[in-house]
Amino acid sequence: MGKEMNYTFHHDDGHGWLEVPYQDMLNLGVTLEDVSRFSYATIVNYRPTVFLEEDIDVAVFMLAAKRAGKSIEFKHVSEPGGSEIRTYPHNSKGKRFDDAELRMLFQACEIEGVFA
């Protein structure tokens, strides 16, 4: 995996997801247990792929990438109405984040300049 990582960010009228091959997540030490049940998982081009929900799970992934010295680039794909992603299986192994975990996650992202 090189320094720059390129992905597609899908969004419909109500929400958005970052499409990430599961192997890329594993390479950064992020598993399905580290993200919420609001992400989706399916097979894309014969590869297990996770669609990380935009509110929490993208931050988990981007923080891991930043800590590994990687930069994330993505193109936006608009899917007016409801995205097909909503029909994929939910991440059944996903965790529920409590308020303290969310505060710590977003503070770490701010301190480390994840969204700068």
CORSUL-V507432 format. One record per pair of residues at least 4 apart in sequence whose C-alpha atoms are under 6 Angstrom apart, sorted by the first residue. I is the first residue (numbers start at 1). GAP is how many residues later the second one is. D is the distance in Angstrom with one decimal. If there is no record, write none. Layout:
BEGIN
((I | GAP | D) (I | GAP | D))
END
This chain:
BEGIN
((3 | 67 | 4.7) (4 | 66 | 5.6) (4 | 67 | 4.8) (4 | 68 | 6.0) (5 | 67 | 4.9) (6 | 67 | 4.8) (6 | 68 | 5.4) (7 | 67 | 4.6) (8 | 10 | 6.0) (8 | 11 | 5.5) (8 | 66 | 5.2) (8 | 67 | 5.0) (9 | 8 | 5.7) (9 | 9 | 4.4) (9 | 66 | 6.0) (9 | 67 | 4.8) (10 | 6 | 5.5) (10 | 7 | 5.3) (10 | 66 | 6.0) (10 | 67 | 4.8) (11 | 4 | 5.6) (11 | 5 | 3.9) (11 | 67 | 5.2) (11 | 68 | 5.9) (12 | 66 | 5.9) (12 | 67 | 4.6) (12 | 68 | 5.1) (12 | 69 | 5.9) (12 | 70 | 5.7) (12 | 71 | 5.6) (13 | 67 | 5.7) (13 | 68 | 5.6) (16 | 38 | 5.4) (17 | 34 | 5.2) (17 | 35 | 5.0) (17 | 36 | 4.5) (17 | 37 | 5.3) (18 | 33 | 5.3) (18 | 34 | 5.0) (19 | 31 | 5.9) (19 | 32 | 4.5) (20 | 29 | 5.7) (20 | 30 | 5.3) (21 | 28 | 4.2) (22 | 26 | 5.6) (22 | 27 | 5.0) (22 | 28 | 5.9) (25 | 5 | 4.9) (26 | 4 | 5.2) (26 | 5 | 5.9) (28 | 36 | 6.0) (32 | 61 | 5.9) (32 | 62 | 6.0) (33 | 60 | 5.4) (33 | 61 | 5.0) (35 | 22 | 5.3) (35 | 59 | 5.4) (36 | 58 | 4.2) (36 | 59 | 4.8) (37 | 54 | 4.7) (37 | 55 | 5.8) (37 | 57 | 4.0) (39 | 12 | 5.6) (39 | 13 | 4.8) (39 | 14 | 5.0) (39 | 51 | 5.9) (39 | 52 | 5.6) (40 | 10 | 5.7) (40 | 11 | 5.0) (40 | 48 | 5.9) (40 | 49 | 5.6) (40 | 50 | 4.4) (40 | 51 | 5.2) (41 | 8 | 5.7) (41 | 9 | 4.4) (41 | 48 | 5.8) (42 | 6 | 5.9) (42 | 7 | 5.5) (43 | 4 | 5.2) (43 | 5 | 4.5) (43 | 6 | 5.6) (52 | 5 | 5.4) (52 | 6 | 5.7) (53 | 4 | 5.4) (54 | 4 | 5.3) (58 | 4 | 6.0) (59 | 4 | 5.9) (65 | 5 | 5.0) (66 | 4 | 5.4) (79 | 4 | 5.7) (97 | 4 | 5.9) (103 | 4 | 5.9) (108 | 4 | 5.9) (109 | 4 | 5.9) (109 | 5 | 5.0))
END
